[in-house]
Amino acid sequence: MKKSFLLLILFLIFMFSSITFYMILNYLDPYDNKILAVIFVTFTFMSSISTFLALLLFFIKKIHYRGRVELYHIKTSFRQGFLVSLLLLWVIVFWILNAPVLILTVLLFIILILLELFIQNLDY
């Protein structure tokens, strides 16, 4: 019961953040208030991508562990989805700033992998 309730909450967050992201892109004028537009687009992008990836990773783990999943699988899936969405956001920032995208992406990927391993080690 607890897992399904948490999955429902993640799905609702994904739906509301995706709808909000779509509405912000279509109805918010970025020329009036640039800072507010960037903050809202970044927040909704991060929340929609991270919840979608959390649900996707959870169902991949459910297939991998043959249905024997626990509550901590949902939490780790959400954390991993958040880190991947953070990586995607920084790749977009690197691309906008005309930085060397490939090198910085690989370095950021290694840092996020090490951070995830550190957090997994703290959980046990």
N, C-alpha and C positions, 0 to 999 in steps of 0.2 A: 504494500500500500504506500509506503513512504517513497519508494523508488518511482512509482508511477506518478505520484503527486509532484515530485521534483522534476520529472521529465515533462509533465504538463506545464509546470511553471516555466521551464526553459523554452518549451515550444511557444507559449504565449509571449514571452519576452522576445523571441525571434520574430514572431508575427508583428507585434506592435513596433518593434524597432525597425523592421523592414518597411512597414507602412509609413512610419515617421521619416525614415531616410528618403523614401520616394517623394513624400510631400514636401520635405525641405528642399530637395533638388528642384522640384517644379515650382514651388510657390514662394520661396525665400529669395529676396533680391540681394545678392552678395555685394552689390555696389553701395547699398545704403549703410550696411554695417558689416564690414569684412570680418572682424574678429568674431562676432557672434555667429556668423555663417560658418566659419572654419571650425569653431568649437562644436556647434551642433552637428555638422556633417561628420566630424571626426568621432564624436561620441556615438552617434547612431550607426556609423559604419563599423566601429569596434564592437558594439553590442550585437549587431545583427550577424556579423561574421563569426564572432566568438561563440554565440549560442548555436548557430548552424553547425559549426565545426564540433562543438561539444556533443550535439546530438548525433552527428555522423560518427565521431570517434567512439561514442558509447555503443552504437549499434554494431560497429566493427569489432569492438571488444566483446560484445555479446555473442557475435558469431564465432570469434576466436576462442572464447572460453566456454562455448557450447551452452550458453544460457545461464551459466553460474556466475552472475555478476552481483556485486554488492553496492552499497551506497557510496563507498569510496571510489568506485569506478566512475561514477557520475562526476564526483568532485575532481578527480584527476583529468577526466575528459574535458571538463570546463576549463581547468587551468591550462591544459595543453592547447585547447582551442583559443584561449585568450593569448597565449604566447605566439601562436601562429598568426593570429590577426594583428598582433603587435609587429611581427616581422613584416607582414604585408603592408602595414601602414608606413613603416620605416623605409621599405623599398620604394613606395610612392614618393615619400619625402626626398629620398636620395635621387630619384629620377627627376623630380621638380627642380632640385638644386643643381642639377647637372654634375653630380658627384660620380665617382667610379662605382657604378651600381653593383657590379659582380663581386668585386673585392669586399666592399662594405657589407653586402648581403651575406657572403660566406662568413665573414667575421661575426656579424650579428647572429647568424644561425648557430655558430659554434658557441657563442656566449649564452644564447637561450637554451641550447642543449645542456650545457654545463649547469645553468641555473635550474633547469628541470631535474637533472640528476641530483643536485644538491637538495632540492625540496623533497624529492622522493626519498632521499636518505634520511631526512629529518622526520618524515611521516612514520618510518618504521622504527 
